[in-house]
Amino acid sequence: MEELKFLSIDNIFDELIDEVVYIKMKHLCIRTAPYKHEDGRMHVGNHPSNKRVSAVNCEMFIHNWYSAEDFEQQAAWDYEIMEESILKYGLKEPICLRPVHPNGDYEMWDGSHRIACIKHILLTRYPDIDINEVLIPCIFREDFDAQAKEYEFIKERQERLKSEVNFDLYMFRGAVAVPDVDVNYFWNTILEKINLQKDVFDRGTISQAFCNVFDKYIKAFKYNKLSGLDDFIYKSYINGTSQAFDSFWMRHNKRRFKCFKGEFFYHKANWNKYHKWDYIEDKGISFNDAVVISLPFSDYCKEHPKMREVLDKCEELKVPVLIDCAWYLIAKNIEFDFSKYNCIEEICFSLSKGFYQANKLRAGVRYSKKYFDDNIHIMNEWKQYNHLSAYIGIKLLEEFEPDYAWKRWGNKSKKYCKMHNLEQSDCVGFAFGGDEYKELNRGTEVNRLCISKFIGDGV
């Protein structure tokens, strides 16, 4: 079996190494079903279901032994920080187990969240591994009192790790819209105003209505200026920009894909598994390539300084290009004329970054010069898209004016950056930091931070 370095004994806290025993994941369980204890008492279990759940079958959000009433609240648990920590530093704290159960199970005293993260890592990063056979580092505690004492040690080790590792940096990862009470109020009240039958189900062309409203919205921006969109006569509803990417890759699957370093990670994550690809900085542009460029560029939050040079080369070699404008709604100082480049096949926009929680709608527009008759065009023609998201998207754009993000959050972003010695970017909710933020580096000369959570409202 492939070596899993994040589960290596070398990662474990020094004081526990001699106690660690490796046990196959299929033998670990989170006790769920009621069962009779050795002294005759009935044990109610530690999960809201009434069946045994093994580590292999555990959900991402695991019930807490001591607070059964909190199960629903754990849907808000942010597992991503724990998962990133495990991947970066290895599993530091082994899974704490009860002595073996008569049926052969090893029940967890502590570690259900960690085992859920481990399962997710294995399924997504090591899909060919049989997770039943994966060896998990564990320690044993004989009874409840011993486990309770160990839990105090666990908390001490956690605090020690926090003092050695700056987990606060994780708060600046990712890319989310600024939390906004006004947008949140829109979400909390919009459904009261919708007649599903009349407003959504009975409207046959709601996708085109959404595309037309979005088109007018984009063209009404004062802080940015885009030209040439009218040359892209086909406007289609998409489930976020990612659907446009998927379609572009499908159409050009025989080509080698190219992007700049620091581009949206979604491309690399998929290309690694299913496509040939290179960074533009490493191999340049060749005739059999297909190129994806974000505008504003994902890492710089403005036009990439090499974008036009690359487009000139693509024009010369007739290399197809997709322009990803997912961040356009939060940008300023973007000025670009799409009509100058015949190589640009399609341009896509999304609501996700523009408005708090709008990523849940999965709503965007793809502009194309040609009718590709691909999955996107077919689904729009057959009306197999999210009608409710399209309608809510229309109402969202009608409620909040163009340039809303900068008008609402620009000054607060500026103050936050000045207070924390950051450089404000041209995309509201993002900034650039110095060497102390180098762990956030995504492959370019800048260290991009997402500051949305720190400048927004407490919603």
Secondary structure, 3 states (H helix, E strand, C coil): CCCCHHHCHHHCCHHHHHHCEEEEHHHEEECCCCEECCCCCEECCCCCCCCCEECCCCCCCCCCCCCHHHCHHHHHCCHHHHHHHHHHHCCCCCEEECCCCCCCCEEEEECHHHHHHHHHHHHHHCCCCCHHHCEEEEEECCCHHHHHHHHHHHHHHHHHHHHHCCHHHHHHCCCCCCCCHHHHHHHHHHHHHCCHHHHHHCCCCHHHHHHHHHHHHHHCCCCCEEECHHHCCEEEEECCHHHHHHHHHHHCCCCEEEECCCCCHHHHHHHHHHCCEEEHHHHCCCCCEEEEEECCCCCCCCCCCCHHHHHHHHHHHCCCEEEECCCHHHECCCEEEHHHCCCEEEEEEECCCCCCCHHHCCCEEEEECCCCCCHHHHHHHCCCCCHHHHHHHHHHHHHCCCCHHHHHHHHHHHHHHHHCCCEECCECCEEEECHHHHHHCCCCCCEEEECHHHHCCCC
